[in-house]
C-alpha cells in the first residue's frame, strides 16, 4: 500500500489540505490512517475517492451530496461526465479516470479511457488537453514520491505503445526539405514528449531520425556531418548538477550552425537557456509547430 501525506493529496486533487480536514470531520469523507507516532497518512483508495470527488465538485456537484456516495457511484458519476456538452468537463473526467486506473494498475481501464480520449478528440488534442494534464498531475505525484516508479512505468509504457502505433499509421515522409533529429540528453528518461514530437514532425511530412533516451552528446556531434539535420529536438526535464545542460546545449548549437536546436521543457529550466540564432527554447507544442513550418 502506498502512503500519502495530506500535502500530497492537496497537490494531486487540487483540494486544499484545510478543506480535506473539514470534509473529514463534517462528512466523514475519509478517515486517515496513523503511524505508530500518530502521523496521518492515506492510501490509494482514499486518493481515488478524493480525485473523483474533486472532479465532481469542480463541475457543480454539492460536497454534502457526493460525500455519502460509494466508490462505485462516484466512478459512475465521473464516467457520466464524458457525455457532457462541455469539452472541459469531459477532459477533466478523462484525466481523473486515467489517474485512478494508474493507481490500480488497471491496464484494461487505462487502455479503454485512452482510446476513448483519442476517438473523441484525435491524438493531437488528446495529448495536449488530456495526456499532458495527466502527466502533470502524476508528475506532481512522482516529485513527492507519492507513486512508485512502477506506476510511472505502467502508465508511460501504455502511452508509448499508443503513440508508436499512431506513428506507424502515418504515411512516409513527403516533405524532404527538412530533416529533424530527435534525442534526449544524458540522464533524460521521460520519453513521451519526444515520441509525441516525432508524431507531430512526421504528421507534417518531414523526415525524422529518432534516437531516444540518454544519448551522449558526443554521439550527436559524430553523426552531424552524415545526417545534416535542419533541426534537432530535445527535452530539458531533469536538472542534473553534474552536467550543465544549458551550456552543453549552447556548445552543441555552436558546433552545428546550419541546424536549429529546439529545447522543449519546463519553463523554469528553459529560462536558463539563452536563445541564439540556432538555439531556441520552446515551451509549447504550438510554438514547435510554428517553428517547423517556417
N, C-alpha and C positions, 0 to 999 in steps of 0.2 A: 504493500500500500504506500502510495506517495503521500508525503506530508506537506501541507501548505500553511504558511502563516497568513494572518488576516491581511497583511500588506500585499501578499501575492494575489489574494482574491480580489483586492481592490484594483490591481493592475490588469488582471485578466477579464474582469467583468465590468469595470467602469463604475462599480458601486463603491461609494466611499466607505472606509472602514467603520466610521462612526454610524453610518446608516445600517450597515450589516449588523452591528451590535444592537441597534434599536429594533431592527426586524427580528432578531433572535429573541429578544425579550417580549416584544409586543405580539408577535405572531407565532412564536415557537417555530421559526422558519427552519433553522438548523441548530444542532447542538454540538458545539466544538468538543473534540477530544482534548485530553490534557495529559501532558507528560508527568513523569514522577516528580518533577519540580514545578508542576502546576502551570506550565506554559501551554497556551491554547494552540491547537492545530486542527486542520481539516483534511478530509480525504477526497478521492476522485469523485465519488458520488455526490458529495456536497458541492464540489466545484461545478459539476454538470447541472445540478439543480439551480445554482445561482446564475449560471450562464443563461439557462432558459428563462428564468425569472427576469433577469436584466433585459433580455431581448423583448420580452412581452411588455414589461413596464415602460420601456423606451418607446413603445408604439401604442400606448394608450390604455393598457390594462391596469386595473387597480391592484396594488400590492395586497390590500386587505382580502381580495378575492383569490388571486393566484397563489397566495401563500399556503392555502389549505389544499391545493391540488396535489395529486400523486405524481410520481415521476412520469408515469405513462401519460397522464393527462397533459402535463407540461410539454412532453415531447410531441404529442399530437397537436397541441396548440401552436408550437413553434413551426412544425411542418405545415400546418394550415396557412401560415403567413405566406407561403410560397404561391398561393393563389390570389394574393393581394394585387391591387391595381398599381401600387407604387413600387417601382423597382428598388428603391432604397430599403423598403421593408423586406422584400424578397431576398435581397443580397445579404442583409443582416441575419436573416434566418439561416441562410446557407452557411455563413461563417460560423454561427453557433453550432450547427449540426456537424460541420467538419471538425470543429474543436472537440465536441463530445465524442465523435467517432474515433478521433485520435487517442483520447484518454482511455477509451475502451479497447483499443487495438482492433476495432471492428472494421476489417477491410471491406466487407461487402457493403456496409453502410457508407463508408468513406467513398468507395467507388461509385455507388449509386448517387450520392449527393453531388460529387464532382461531375459525373456525366450529366446530371440534371442541369447544373450550372452552365456547362458548355452548350448543351442543347438549347437552352433558353437564350443565352446571351452571345454565344460564339466564343471561341477560345480567347480572342484578344480582350474583349470586355470582361470575360470570366476571370482572366488572370489579373487584370488591373483592379477590378472592383470587388472581387471575392477572394481570390487566392492570395493576393498581396496583403489585404487586411487580415486574412487568416494567418499568414506568415508573420505579420507584425504582432498579432495577439500572442501567437505561440512563441515568437522571438522574445517577448517580454517574459514568458514562462521560462525559456531556456536561460535567459540572463539572470533570473533569480533562482535557478536550479530547481524550479518547481516541477518540470517534467524531465523524465530521464532521457538520456541520449537515444535510447531505443525508440522512444516515442517520436523523436525528431526523425530518425531514420525511417521509421514506419511510414510517416506522412510524406516525407520528401521522396521516398522511393516510388510511391504511387503517383505522385505528381510528375516525377521524372518519366515514368512509363507513358503517361498520357501525352506529355509534350513530345517525347521522341516519336510516338505513334503519329501525332499530328504533323510532325516534320516529315516523316516518311510519306505522308499523303500529299505533300506539296509537289508541284511539277518541278522538273530540273531547272537550274538557273538559265535565264534567258537574257538577262541584262549583264553582259560581260564587261561593262565599263568599270566595274568596281569589284575588288576582292577584299573580303573582310576576314581578318584573323581574330578568333575569339579564344581567350585563355583566362585562367585565374593565376594570380601571382603565388609565390611560395607561401604556404600556410593558409591559403584561402580555400575553403572546402564547400561553401554554400553555393551549389551549382545551379539551383533552379532559375535564378535570374539570368544566368549566362545561357542556359538552354532556351529560355523564352526569347532572349535576344537573338539567338540563332534562328528561331522560328520567325521572328519579325523580319530579319535580314533576308531569309530565304523567301518569305512571302512577298517581298519587294522584288524578287527575281535576281538578286545578287548572288555571286559565288561566295561560299564561306569555307574557311578552314578552321575546324573546331578541335582545340587541343585539350580542353577540360581543366581539371583542378591541379593546383600545386605545381605549376610549371616554372622551372628555373628561368630567370630572365636571360641568362646566358644562352639557353636553348633558343629563345626568341631571336636573339641577335644573330645566332648562327644561321637561321633559316631565312632571314630577311632578304639576303641577296638573291635567293632562289624563288621565293614566293612573291616578293614585291607587293605587299598588300597596300591598298589605298587607305584602309582604315584598320585599326586594331581596337578591339573592345575588351575591357576587363572590368572587374568589380573590386571596390575597396570597402569591405565589410568589417574585417577584423583588423584591429590595430596591434601590431606586434612590435614591441620596443626594440627587439634585436635587429629589426630591419626597418630602415627609414624609407617606407614605400613612396611617399611623395617625392623624395629625392631620386629614388630608383626610377620612378615613372618619368621624371624630368630627363634623366640620362637616357632612358630608352627612346624618348621622343627626339632628343638631340641626335641620337645615333640613326634615326630613321626619318630624316627631314622631309621625305616625299610621302610619308604616311601620317595620318592623323590618329593619335592615340586618344581614345574616348574612355574616360574613367567614370564608371557609374557606382553609386553607393550612398552611404549615409551622409546626410548634409553636413553634420558636424565634422566628419572626416574629409569631405570634399573641400571644405574651407581651407584645409592645409595645403591644397594643391594650387599653385599659381598658374593660371591659364596663359598659354602662349599660342602662337600661330597653329601649332600642330599638337598641342596637349590641351584637351578640353574636358573639364569636369562636367558631368551631366547628371542631373538629379531626377529626371523624369523620362518615361518612355516616349512621350510626345516630342521632347527635345531631341532624343536619339533619332526618331523617325525623320524629323525635320532636317537634322544634320546629314543623314544619309541620302536624302532626296536632293540636296544642294548640287 
